[in-house]
Amino acid sequence: MRVLELHAPYFRDRWRRDHEVLSWGRTAAADVRLTAPAADLGQILSALPAGWTPDAIFLGDDCQLLRVFGLEEAPCPVVFLSVDAQHHASWHGLVGSACDEVLLAQLDYIPGYAAAGVENLHWMPLWAPDDVPAPSATPVHDLAFVGTLDARLNAERVAFVDVLRPRLPGFHASSGAWQEVYARSRMVLNQTVGGDLNFRVFEGLASGALLVTERTGNGLEHLFTDGEHLVTYPRGDVDAVVGLVEHYRRADAERRAIAERGRARVLAQHCEHHRADEVLGRMVAPGARPSARQRHTGLARAYCVLAHGAGNLARRLRDSQLYPRLRELYLSAATVLAYGRHVEEPDRSAVLGMVAIERGAAERGLALLTAAIEGGGRPEDHLLRIETLIRMGDFPKARVAAEFLATSHPSYELGSPLVAALGVLEQANERLEVR
């Protein structure tokens, strides 16, 4: 089988044992490197060796903005692995609606992805590498954490670690390679960015240390049992972590028993080769391909969300030339798809309305969004209309728009709270005007 991996090449080396695999992306290790801000899928395919055409495409989430266009015209099945839904659910679900199969690492986001139009959707948790070192017979750290410790990216984590350090003299916290650190640790600490079931859960367990992990959702309790395979603490609870570490420092036999069961569970079910085989199976026998309308509409809407995100990054990183360029590429791609024959109303008006608002034409955008909403638009179309009216300072119209959202989509959980909040804002604004 011939597989083309886009963005993150999670399984390239393993698949190459039995299949032909080429990768495209930003890193030097990619077989075909991205040198421009983005590339069209057709360009990528033409850059492959002569006569080499993929049987399947694997789109791997690398926690970056999408840098490939044209997936709606992929000549073969596309399987998408969404890892960081906690960061990118707003566009991952829309991209996923254009793919033949979507594998989602964060269980709690399944309803949102399904609502975005993803049909062949499966929960696939993350994994540990196949080559994790065996635990050391002479551990040197009571507790270890390895991960990003940059306050600009995760201030809550840095503050958490800083409070733990003086209370646990045997605590090692660092960034970089984790394998040898965890192998020489009695316990491994996990703290998440946003309640995600992250790689550190599987890496810590596979290392043979006792995993002391934040109590999260996203499927943790479906895979492992607290007190049997790992131990948990409430998010941000320093006292709870200190208590667990002190207890299992004394109860070493109990600690080792839990750690051994956790390691055995991961090695038996949650390693790289398990996931590589599962993804390959999805590519060999994918579900039904989404319709052309669904593929084009999903990506047109995704490009609008991506353009907004790129715009935010451009404002934060004023010296960057990448994000302004990406923003323009996304808006142009969304416009082209919206005017194409596969995107129909009310989605066409919704996409063109989003593009207009992103370009600063609020009045035109509102008119297009209103047309889309009156034609049965999605809840997110209502939300953008409400947001735009709030930014324009028109609280009465924003409240009316929220009421329409609540009545037209009664199961949408944000509708009624928005009506109440906007009523309060409207009254406050009236009092300010009187003064």
N, C-alpha and C positions, 0 to 999 in steps of 0.2 A: 504494500500500500504506500502511496505517496502522500505525505502530509506537509502542508505549509503552515508554519507557526508564525502568527503575527503578534507583535508586542512582546509579551513575556514567554520565553521558550521553556516552560516548566518541565516538559517531559522529552525534550529533544534527544538527549543523550541516551535515555533508556529506550525510547522508540527506535533509535537507530540500530539497535541490536538486531532487529528483525524487519525494519521498514526503511524506506527512503524518506528522509526528513530534511527540510530546509527551513531556515528561520529568517524573518525580516524584522528589523527593529533599530533602535538607536545605539545599541552597544557595539563595541568592537568585535564581540564574539558572534554577532549576527552574520549569517551567510550573505544576506543582501542588506546593506546598511541604509538607513534613512539619513539623507544628507540635506534635504529641504525641510521646511516646517512640517509638511505632510506629503502624502503620496496617494495617488489613486490606485485602486486595486489592479486596474488594467496595466498601469505602469509597473507595478510590482511583478505581475505575472510575466510581462515581457522581458523583465530583467533576469528571469530564471534561465537555467541552461536550456539550450535549444532542444526541443522535444520533451521537456520536462513539464508536465501539467499535473496539478494536485488532484488527488481523489477526494480530499477533504481539507478544510481550513480550520485551524484551531486558533481562536482569538483569546489570548491569555491576559488577564487584568494585571497591569504593572503599576497601578495606582497613579497613572498619568492620563491626561486628556487623550481622546481618540485621535490618532494621527493617520488613519487610513480612511479614505473615502471610497464609495462605490460598492460597499458590501451588498447593497440591494441587488446587484447584478452578478453576484458570485456564481461561477460556473459549476460549483460543487457544494455539498453540504458544509455549513458553517456551524461549529460548536463553540460556544462562548462560555468561558469560566469567569464568573464575577466573584472576586475575592473580597474587595473592600466596599461592600454595599453601604457600610456606615458612612462612607465619604461620597459615594457616587451613585447612589440608588436613583437619583433624579434622572440620570441619563442612561445608566446601565439597563434599567428595565425597558426603556424605549429601544435601545440597540438590540437587546435580547429579543424583542418582538419581531425583529427582522431575521433572526437566526433559526436554524433548524433545530438546535438543541441548546438549552441554557443550563449550566451547572452553577448553582448558587451556594457559596460557602456559609452564608449566614441565614439560618433557618427562619428567623423572625421576619425576614423581608419577603418571604414567599408571597403573602397576600398582595403586597404592593407591586411586585413584578407581574403577578397574574393580572392585576388590574390594568397594568400598562400594556397588556396584550400578549404576554409571553405564553405560549401554548405548551410546548414540550419542555417543561420546567422540572428540575430535579435538585434536591438538596444533596450536595457533595461536600462534606467537611474538609478542612485542610488536612495536612499530613506531616509526618516526620521524614527526614531523609532515610534512605536505606542503610547508610553507612555511619550511623551515630556511634561514637566510641562507647565501649563497655564502661560501666561505672568503676571508678578507682577503688581499690581496697583500702586506701588511706586518704579519705577526703580531707580537704584543708579549709573549706568554707562551710559554716553552718547554714547560711542562706546566700543565694546568689541571684542577681538579676542582670541580664544582658539585653540591652535594647536602646532605642533612641532616648537620649537624655539631654534634649535641647529644649529649653524653656519656651523658645519661640514656637515650637511645634506641639509641645505637650507640657504646659506649665503645671498642670495638676499632678502629673507624674513626677516631675522634678521636685515639687514641694513635698510630695508623699515620700520619696526616697530620702530627701534631706532630713525629714523628721525621723525616719526609721534609723538612719545611720548611727546617731549617738545612743540609741536605745538598744541596738543589737551590734555589739562589737565584732561579732563574727560575720557581719553582713558585707558581701562583695557586690558592688554595682558598677557596671561599665558598659561601654558600647563596643561593637565590633563582633569578633568571632565568639560564639557561645559554646562550641562543642567541648573543648577541653575544660572550660570553666565549669560547665554543668557536670561533666564526668567526675570532677573533684569536689562536688558539693553534696551535702546531706539533703538540702532542700533547695528548691528553685521557686522564686517568686514570680508571679504573673500579674501585671497590671495592664488593662486594655486602654485603647484610645477612646472607644465608644461602645463598650459592652459587647465587642465582637468576640467570636470564638477564633482566636488568632493562632498563628503558627507556634507561638511560644508554649501553648498548652501541650501540643503534641511533641515538641522538641524537649520540653522539660520532662514529660513522662517517659519518653524514649531513653533519656539519659540515665534513668535508674534512680534519680533523686525523688524525694517526696515533693510533689507539686502543691504549692500553696497559692491558689489562684483566686482571683476576684470572682465572686458569685455572679455569673452572667446568664443571659438567656442564649438565644441563637443555637440551641441544641446541646449545650454542655451536659445537661442532666439526662439527655437521651443516650449519650455515649458513655458517660462515666458516673459512678456513684460516690457521693461525698462520704468520706470515711472508709471507703473500700479501695478506690483507685487514686484518690487525691483528697485534699481538704480545701475548704473554701472560706472566704471572709467577705463581709459586706464592702462594697466599693468605698475606698478612702478611709477605712477603719484601721488606723494604726494600732490601737490597743488590741484589736482582734488578731492582727498579724503577729504582734509581739507575744501574745498569749499562746498562739499555736506553735510558734518557733520554740518558746521556752518549754512547752509541754513535750514536744517531740524531740527536743534535745535530751530530755531526761528519759523519755520512753523510746529508746533507740530500737528495740526489737519491733515495737509496734510501727514505728516509722518505716523500717526496712520492709516489713510485710506489706504495708500499703504501697510503698514505692515499687516493690517487685510485682504486685498485681497490676499497677498502672502501666508499668513497662511492658508486661506480658500482653496486656490488652492492645497497646499501640502496635507492638511488633506483629501481632496476629491480624490486625484489622486496619491500621491507619498509617501505613508507610507509603512512600512514594510509588512503589510498584503496584500497590493496591489501586491507587487513584489513576495511575497511568493506564492500567488495564481497563478501568471503568470508562475513562474518556475515550480510549480507542474503541471500545465496544459501542459507544454512542456514535462514533464516526462511521463505523462499519454498517450500523443499522439505525440511521437516524429516523426521527419521526417525520410526519408529513411536512413538506416545506410550506412556510407561510405564503399566503397569496401575494401577488405583486403589489396589490394595494396596501396590504399590511406592511410589507417590507419597506416600501417607499415612504409611507406615512410615518412609520416608527422612526426611521432615520431622519426624516425631515424635522420631526419634533425634537429628536435627540440633538440635532445640530443647533437648534435654537437654544436649548439648555446649555450646550457646550459653549456657544457664543457668549452667553451671559457669564458663565464661569471664566472664560478666557478674558472677558472684559474686566471682571473683578481682579484677576491676577495682573492684568496690565496696569491697573490703577495702583496696586500694591507694589509692583516691581517696575517702577517707572523707567528704569534703564533697559528693560528687556525689549527686544524687537520681536521676539517670538510670539508673545501672546496677542498683541494687536494684529499681527499677520494671521494667526490662527482664527481670531474672532472674525475677520473679514472672510476667510475661507469658509467658515461654518455658515455665516449668513448667506453667502453666495450659493453654497450647496443647498441650503434649506430652500432658498428662493427657486432654484432650478427644479428641485423635486416638487415643490408646491405647484408650479405651473405645468408640470408634466402630466401625462394622461392617466397615471396610476393614483394620484392623490385627488380625492373627491371632496365635495362639501360634506360636513362642515369643517373637515380638517384643513382644506385649502385656506379658508379664511382665517382659521386659527393660526396656522403657520405664518401666513403673511402678516397677521396682526402682531405676532410675537417679533417678527423681523422688524416691522415698523417701529414698535416700541423700543426695541434694542437700538435702533438707529436714531432715536430721539423724536420720532413723529408720533407723539402720544395720541393726538386726536384721531389720526387715521388708524392707528393701532386699536384704539377703543372701538371705532366703528366696525372694523373687521372682526374683532373679538365678539362684539355684540351680535353680529350676524352669525358667527359660529355658534354662540351660545343659544341663540333663538332657534338654530337648526339642530340642536341636540348635542352641543359641545361637551367636552370632558370637564370634570371638576377643576382641573388645573387651568383651564381656560377662564373659568369663573374667578379663580384665585388671582390670576394675573390682571384681570379687569379690576378687581377690588384693590389690589396693590397699586395699580396705576392711578386709580381715583384717589386713593389716600395720598399718594405722592403729589397729586395735583391740589390737595387740600379740600377736595369735595367730599366731605364726610357723609352728607345726606345721600348722595348717589351711591357711595360705597356701601352704606347700610342697606339700601334697596337692593343693590347687587348681591349682597350677602344673603338677604332674605330669599332672593330668587335661587341662589345656590342651595339653600336649606330646603326649599320646596321641590326643586327639580331633581335634587340628589339627596333624598331624605336619609339614606344610609351613610352618607359621607360625614364623618365624625366632626369635621371642622366647621360645618355650616352653622349650626346653632350657636356655638361659642363665638364665632365671628360676628353674628348679628348682635349678640349681647355686648361684646367689646366695642363695636362700632357705635352702638347706641350711647354708651358711656362717653366715647370720644366726641360724638356729635354734641352732646349736652355740654361737655367741657369747653368745646370750641365756641358754642353759643354764649357761654358765660364770659369767655375772654373777649368776644366781640362786643358784648354789652358794656364791659368795663372800658 
